Amino acid sequence: MDAFLDPSTRSSVVKYLEKRIGDKVVARALIEAADRHQVDPALVVAVSWQESRFRTTASGVNTNSSIDRGLMQLNSSTFTFLSEDDFYNPYLNADYGVSYLRQTLDLSGNTVTALAMYNAGPGRVGSLGAPRMTLDYIDHIFAFRSDLVRGFYEEYANGSVLMSRDIKPVKNPDYL
């Protein structure tokens, strides 16, 4: 599989995201996973920000007693094969999280529904629609992603590309 990020602009993307994230290991883990799974790196970074604020040790207990852990808040019920250490390894967590995001993008066909599935689960979104808190979650991700992209273009007005061109707009995002 070819690299997703353009090799001629990769270094400026990496430099910018390392600075914005504030942790080189986390930035590289997210960028490598985005590249490997061919997902927009700005979207990946925005999801990680929303999920964990880039904290590799983040965790939270859900109402069903499952636990979300790490950068991409991988769920213990979904990722049963991971050890506790694996959940907190930034490279493994980013790789599995972005792989799952790629699956939701492929399954849904658009970014809004994919994010709803990532947050609430494919079954919940498919059968019941997205809950209000999931719609707020999506809104926060798009706002952070837009801020990332805007900041990148202000800093690197040299034609570098942070955002991939495969993001598909949705005419009626309220109708999930």
ChimeraX commands (.cxc) that place a marker at each C-alpha (Angstrom):
marker #1 position 0.00,0.00,0.00 radius 0.5
marker #1 position 1.41,3.41,-0.93 radius 0.5
marker #1 position 1.84,6.10,1.68 radius 0.5
marker #1 position -1.32,8.17,2.08 radius 0.5
marker #1 position 0.47,11.41,2.88 radius 0.5
marker #1 position 2.33,13.04,0.02 radius 0.5
marker #1 position 6.05,12.39,0.64 radius 0.5
marker #1 position 6.92,15.94,-0.44 radius 0.5
marker #1 position 4.75,17.49,2.29 radius 0.5
marker #1 position 4.94,14.78,4.96 radius 0.5
marker #1 position 7.65,16.50,7.00 radius 0.5
marker #1 position 5.62,19.73,7.36 radius 0.5
marker #1 position 2.52,17.73,8.38 radius 0.5
marker #1 position 4.53,15.79,10.97 radius 0.5
marker #1 position 6.19,18.94,12.33 radius 0.5
marker #1 position 2.88,20.80,12.59 radius 0.5
marker #1 position 1.03,17.94,14.29 radius 0.5
marker #1 position 3.90,17.27,16.72 radius 0.5
marker #1 position 3.70,20.92,17.77 radius 0.5
marker #1 position -0.12,20.94,18.04 radius 0.5
marker #1 position -0.30,17.65,19.95 radius 0.5
marker #1 position 2.68,18.48,22.16 radius 0.5
marker #1 position 4.03,14.92,22.20 radius 0.5
marker #1 position 6.19,13.55,19.38 radius 0.5
marker #1 position 5.44,9.90,20.19 radius 0.5
marker #1 position 1.68,10.45,20.16 radius 0.5
marker #1 position 1.85,12.53,16.97 radius 0.5
marker #1 position 3.92,9.93,15.15 radius 0.5
marker #1 position 1.71,7.08,16.35 radius 0.5
marker #1 position -1.40,8.84,15.02 radius 0.5
marker #1 position 0.23,9.91,11.74 radius 0.5
marker #1 position 1.64,6.43,11.05 radius 0.5
marker #1 position -1.73,4.82,11.75 radius 0.5
marker #1 position -3.54,7.37,9.55 radius 0.5
marker #1 position -1.05,6.73,6.77 radius 0.5
marker #1 position -1.23,2.93,7.10 radius 0.5
marker #1 position -5.03,2.82,7.02 radius 0.5
marker #1 position -5.43,5.70,4.56 radius 0.5
marker #1 position -7.52,7.92,6.78 radius 0.5
marker #1 position -7.30,11.71,6.80 radius 0.5
marker #1 position -4.64,12.54,9.44 radius 0.5
marker #1 position -6.51,15.66,10.55 radius 0.5
marker #1 position -9.58,13.51,11.23 radius 0.5
marker #1 position -7.52,10.95,13.16 radius 0.5
marker #1 position -5.92,13.65,15.31 radius 0.5
marker #1 position -9.32,15.26,15.96 radius 0.5
marker #1 position -10.84,11.91,17.01 radius 0.5
marker #1 position -7.94,11.26,19.38 radius 0.5
marker #1 position -8.28,14.75,20.85 radius 0.5
marker #1 position -12.02,14.22,21.41 radius 0.5
marker #1 position -11.54,10.74,22.84 radius 0.5
marker #1 position -8.56,11.28,25.17 radius 0.5
marker #1 position -7.11,14.78,24.75 radius 0.5
marker #1 position -4.03,12.88,23.49 radius 0.5
marker #1 position -3.53,11.14,26.86 radius 0.5
marker #1 position -2.13,7.64,26.38 radius 0.5
marker #1 position -3.31,6.66,29.88 radius 0.5
marker #1 position -6.88,7.91,29.54 radius 0.5
marker #1 position -9.60,5.49,30.62 radius 0.5
marker #1 position -13.28,5.55,31.34 radius 0.5
marker #1 position -15.91,3.07,32.50 radius 0.5
marker #1 position -19.11,2.85,30.48 radius 0.5
marker #1 position -22.62,2.19,31.81 radius 0.5
marker #1 position -22.33,-1.43,30.61 radius 0.5
marker #1 position -19.10,-1.83,32.68 radius 0.5
marker #1 position -16.84,-2.02,29.62 radius 0.5
marker #1 position -13.75,0.17,29.75 radius 0.5
marker #1 position -12.46,2.59,27.10 radius 0.5
marker #1 position -8.69,3.02,27.19 radius 0.5
marker #1 position -5.83,4.95,25.60 radius 0.5
marker #1 position -5.50,7.53,22.85 radius 0.5
marker #1 position -8.41,6.33,20.75 radius 0.5
marker #1 position -10.41,5.03,23.75 radius 0.5
marker #1 position -10.55,1.44,22.55 radius 0.5
marker #1 position -13.38,-0.48,24.19 radius 0.5
marker #1 position -12.55,-3.58,26.25 radius 0.5
marker #1 position -15.61,-5.42,24.88 radius 0.5
marker #1 position -14.62,-4.79,21.26 radius 0.5
marker #1 position -10.87,-5.33,21.66 radius 0.5
marker #1 position -10.94,-8.37,23.95 radius 0.5
marker #1 position -7.63,-9.68,22.58 radius 0.5
marker #1 position -5.61,-6.69,23.80 radius 0.5
marker #1 position -3.76,-6.81,27.11 radius 0.5
marker #1 position -4.01,-3.85,29.48 radius 0.5
marker #1 position -0.51,-2.75,28.42 radius 0.5
marker #1 position -1.54,-2.95,24.75 radius 0.5
marker #1 position -4.39,-0.48,25.36 radius 0.5
marker #1 position -1.91,2.08,26.67 radius 0.5
marker #1 position 0.75,1.58,23.99 radius 0.5
marker #1 position 0.29,4.66,21.76 radius 0.5
marker #1 position 1.33,2.87,18.56 radius 0.5
marker #1 position -0.91,-0.16,19.11 radius 0.5
marker #1 position -3.83,1.92,20.33 radius 0.5
marker #1 position -3.58,4.31,17.39 radius 0.5
marker #1 position -3.26,1.46,14.92 radius 0.5
marker #1 position -6.29,-0.46,16.22 radius 0.5
marker #1 position -8.32,2.73,16.68 radius 0.5
marker #1 position -7.64,4.02,13.17 radius 0.5
marker #1 position -8.22,0.55,11.72 radius 0.5
marker #1 position -11.63,0.54,13.40 radius 0.5
marker #1 position -12.31,4.08,12.14 radius 0.5
marker #1 position -11.38,2.92,8.61 radius 0.5
marker #1 position -13.90,0.06,8.97 radius 0.5
marker #1 position -16.65,2.47,10.00 radius 0.5
marker #1 position -15.78,4.77,7.08 radius 0.5
marker #1 position -15.97,1.85,4.66 radius 0.5
marker #1 position -19.18,0.53,6.19 radius 0.5
marker #1 position -21.00,3.86,6.33 radius 0.5
marker #1 position -19.74,5.57,3.20 radius 0.5
marker #1 position -19.50,8.99,4.88 radius 0.5
marker #1 position -17.56,10.63,7.66 radius 0.5
marker #1 position -20.50,11.75,9.82 radius 0.5
marker #1 position -22.04,8.30,10.08 radius 0.5
marker #1 position -18.60,6.70,10.53 radius 0.5
marker #1 position -17.92,8.94,13.52 radius 0.5
marker #1 position -21.35,8.12,14.97 radius 0.5
marker #1 position -20.53,4.42,14.61 radius 0.5
marker #1 position -17.09,4.91,16.17 radius 0.5
marker #1 position -18.70,6.61,19.17 radius 0.5
marker #1 position -21.98,4.74,19.68 radius 0.5
marker #1 position -21.29,1.48,17.83 radius 0.5
marker #1 position -22.50,0.36,14.40 radius 0.5
marker #1 position -25.49,-1.51,15.82 radius 0.5
marker #1 position -26.74,1.44,17.81 radius 0.5
marker #1 position -26.43,3.87,14.92 radius 0.5
marker #1 position -27.97,1.43,12.44 radius 0.5
marker #1 position -30.98,0.47,14.53 radius 0.5
marker #1 position -31.71,3.47,16.72 radius 0.5
marker #1 position -29.98,6.44,15.13 radius 0.5
marker #1 position -27.31,8.47,16.87 radius 0.5
marker #1 position -27.99,9.80,20.36 radius 0.5
marker #1 position -27.71,13.56,20.96 radius 0.5
marker #1 position -24.38,13.18,22.76 radius 0.5
marker #1 position -23.00,11.41,19.68 radius 0.5
marker #1 position -24.08,14.30,17.47 radius 0.5
marker #1 position -22.29,16.68,19.85 radius 0.5
marker #1 position -19.23,14.38,19.71 radius 0.5
marker #1 position -19.22,14.61,15.90 radius 0.5
marker #1 position -19.59,18.39,16.02 radius 0.5
marker #1 position -16.58,18.69,18.36 radius 0.5
marker #1 position -14.46,16.51,16.09 radius 0.5
marker #1 position -15.30,18.55,13.00 radius 0.5
marker #1 position -14.63,21.82,14.85 radius 0.5
marker #1 position -11.24,20.63,16.08 radius 0.5
marker #1 position -10.38,19.24,12.64 radius 0.5
marker #1 position -11.30,22.54,11.00 radius 0.5
marker #1 position -9.13,24.41,13.50 radius 0.5
marker #1 position -6.22,22.05,12.76 radius 0.5
marker #1 position -6.55,22.51,9.02 radius 0.5
marker #1 position -6.93,26.29,9.27 radius 0.5
marker #1 position -3.86,26.55,11.53 radius 0.5
marker #1 position -1.83,24.34,9.23 radius 0.5
marker #1 position -2.57,26.45,6.17 radius 0.5
marker #1 position -1.81,29.64,8.08 radius 0.5
marker #1 position 1.57,28.24,9.11 radius 0.5
marker #1 position 2.44,26.39,5.90 radius 0.5
marker #1 position 1.21,28.45,3.00 radius 0.5
marker #1 position 3.53,26.45,0.71 radius 0.5
marker #1 position 0.93,24.15,-0.79 radius 0.5
marker #1 position 1.34,21.33,1.75 radius 0.5
marker #1 position -1.73,19.19,2.31 radius 0.5
marker #1 position -2.83,18.18,5.80 radius 0.5
marker #1 position -6.31,17.01,4.95 radius 0.5
marker #1 position -6.94,14.34,2.37 radius 0.5
marker #1 position -9.40,15.09,-0.38 radius 0.5
marker #1 position -11.50,11.96,0.23 radius 0.5
marker #1 position -13.72,13.46,2.95 radius 0.5
marker #1 position -17.27,13.21,1.67 radius 0.5
marker #1 position -19.68,15.99,2.64 radius 0.5
marker #1 position -23.11,15.03,3.86 radius 0.5
marker #1 position -26.07,17.19,2.86 radius 0.5
marker #1 position -28.26,16.32,5.86 radius 0.5
marker #1 position -26.04,15.26,8.76 radius 0.5
marker #1 position -29.00,15.41,11.14 radius 0.5
marker #1 position -30.50,12.37,9.38 radius 0.5
marker #1 position -28.32,9.52,10.57 radius 0.5
marker link #1:1,2 radius 0.2
marker link #1:2,3 radius 0.2
marker link #1:3,4 radius 0.2
marker link #1:4,5 radius 0.2
marker link #1:5,6 radius 0.2
marker link #1:6,7 radius 0.2
marker link #1:7,8 radius 0.2
marker link #1:8,9 radius 0.2
marker link #1:9,10 radius 0.2
marker link #1:10,11 radius 0.2
marker link #1:11,12 radius 0.2
marker link #1:12,13 radius 0.2
marker link #1:13,14 radius 0.2
marker link #1:14,15 radius 0.2
marker link #1:15,16 radius 0.2
marker link #1:16,17 radius 0.2
marker link #1:17,18 radius 0.2
marker link #1:18,19 radius 0.2
marker link #1:19,20 radius 0.2
marker link #1:20,21 radius 0.2
marker link #1:21,22 radius 0.2
marker link #1:22,23 radius 0.2
marker link #1:23,24 radius 0.2
marker link #1:24,25 radius 0.2
marker link #1:25,26 radius 0.2
marker link #1:26,27 radius 0.2
marker link #1:27,28 radius 0.2
marker link #1:28,29 radius 0.2
marker link #1:29,30 radius 0.2
marker link #1:30,31 radius 0.2
marker link #1:31,32 radius 0.2
marker link #1:32,33 radius 0.2
marker link #1:33,34 radius 0.2
marker link #1:34,35 radius 0.2
marker link #1:35,36 radius 0.2
marker link #1:36,37 radius 0.2
marker link #1:37,38 radius 0.2
marker link #1:38,39 radius 0.2
marker link #1:39,40 radius 0.2
marker link #1:40,41 radius 0.2
marker link #1:41,42 radius 0.2
marker link #1:42,43 radius 0.2
marker link #1:43,44 radius 0.2
marker link #1:44,45 radius 0.2
marker link #1:45,46 radius 0.2
marker link #1:46,47 radius 0.2
marker link #1:47,48 radius 0.2
marker link #1:48,49 radius 0.2
marker link #1:49,50 radius 0.2
marker link #1:50,51 radius 0.2
marker link #1:51,52 radius 0.2
marker link #1:52,53 radius 0.2
marker link #1:53,54 radius 0.2
marker link #1:54,55 radius 0.2
marker link #1:55,56 radius 0.2
marker link #1:56,57 radius 0.2
marker link #1:57,58 radius 0.2
marker link #1:58,59 radius 0.2
marker link #1:59,60 radius 0.2
marker link #1:60,61 radius 0.2
marker link #1:61,62 radius 0.2
marker link #1:62,63 radius 0.2
marker link #1:63,64 radius 0.2
marker link #1:64,65 radius 0.2
marker link #1:65,66 radius 0.2
marker link #1:66,67 radius 0.2
marker link #1:67,68 radius 0.2
marker link #1:68,69 radius 0.2
marker link #1:69,70 radius 0.2
marker link #1:70,71 radius 0.2
marker link #1:71,72 radius 0.2
marker link #1:72,73 radius 0.2
marker link #1:73,74 radius 0.2
marker link #1:74,75 radius 0.2
marker link #1:75,76 radius 0.2
marker link #1:76,77 radius 0.2
marker link #1:77,78 radius 0.2
marker link #1:78,79 radius 0.2
marker link #1:79,80 radius 0.2
marker link #1:80,81 radius 0.2
marker link #1:81,82 radius 0.2
marker link #1:82,83 radius 0.2
marker link #1:83,84 radius 0.2
marker link #1:84,85 radius 0.2
marker link #1:85,86 radius 0.2
marker link #1:86,87 radius 0.2
marker link #1:87,88 radius 0.2
marker link #1:88,89 radius 0.2
marker link #1:89,90 radius 0.2
marker link #1:90,91 radius 0.2
marker link #1:91,92 radius 0.2
marker link #1:92,93 radius 0.2
marker link #1:93,94 radius 0.2
marker link #1:94,95 radius 0.2
marker link #1:95,96 radius 0.2
marker link #1:96,97 radius 0.2
marker link #1:97,98 radius 0.2
marker link #1:98,99 radius 0.2
marker link #1:99,100 radius 0.2
marker link #1:100,101 radius 0.2
marker link #1:101,102 radius 0.2
marker link #1:102,103 radius 0.2
marker link #1:103,104 radius 0.2
marker link #1:104,105 radius 0.2
marker link #1:105,106 radius 0.2
marker link #1:106,107 radius 0.2
marker link #1:107,108 radius 0.2
marker link #1:108,109 radius 0.2
marker link #1:109,110 radius 0.2
marker link #1:110,111 radius 0.2
marker link #1:111,112 radius 0.2
marker link #1:112,113 radius 0.2
marker link #1:113,114 radius 0.2
marker link #1:114,115 radius 0.2
marker link #1:115,116 radius 0.2
marker link #1:116,117 radius 0.2
marker link #1:117,118 radius 0.2
marker link #1:118,119 radius 0.2
marker link #1:119,120 radius 0.2
marker link #1:120,121 radius 0.2
marker link #1:121,122 radius 0.2
marker link #1:122,123 radius 0.2
marker link #1:123,124 radius 0.2
marker link #1:124,125 radius 0.2
marker link #1:125,126 radius 0.2
marker link #1:126,127 radius 0.2
marker link #1:127,128 radius 0.2
marker link #1:128,129 radius 0.2
marker link #1:129,130 radius 0.2
marker link #1:130,131 radius 0.2
marker link #1:131,132 radius 0.2
marker link #1:132,133 radius 0.2
marker link #1:133,134 radius 0.2
marker link #1:134,135 radius 0.2
marker link #1:135,136 radius 0.2
marker link #1:136,137 radius 0.2
marker link #1:137,138 radius 0.2
marker link #1:138,139 radius 0.2
marker link #1:139,140 radius 0.2
marker link #1:140,141 radius 0.2
marker link #1:141,142 radius 0.2
marker link #1:142,143 radius 0.2
marker link #1:143,144 radius 0.2
marker link #1:144,145 radius 0.2
marker link #1:145,146 radius 0.2
marker link #1:146,147 radius 0.2
marker link #1:147,148 radius 0.2
marker link #1:148,149 radius 0.2
marker link #1:149,150 radius 0.2
marker link #1:150,151 radius 0.2
marker link #1:151,152 radius 0.2
marker link #1:152,153 radius 0.2
marker link #1:153,154 radius 0.2
marker link #1:154,155 radius 0.2
marker link #1:155,156 radius 0.2
marker link #1:156,157 radius 0.2
marker link #1:157,158 radius 0.2
marker link #1:158,159 radius 0.2
marker link #1:159,160 radius 0.2
marker link #1:160,161 radius 0.2
marker link #1:161,162 radius 0.2
marker link #1:162,163 radius 0.2
marker link #1:163,164 radius 0.2
marker link #1:164,165 radius 0.2
marker link #1:165,166 radius 0.2
marker link #1:166,167 radius 0.2
marker link #1:167,168 radius 0.2
marker link #1:168,169 radius 0.2
marker link #1:169,170 radius 0.2
marker link #1:170,171 radius 0.2
marker link #1:171,172 radius 0.2
marker link #1:172,173 radius 0.2
marker link #1:173,174 radius 0.2
marker link #1:174,175 radius 0.2
marker link #1:175,176 radius 0.2
view
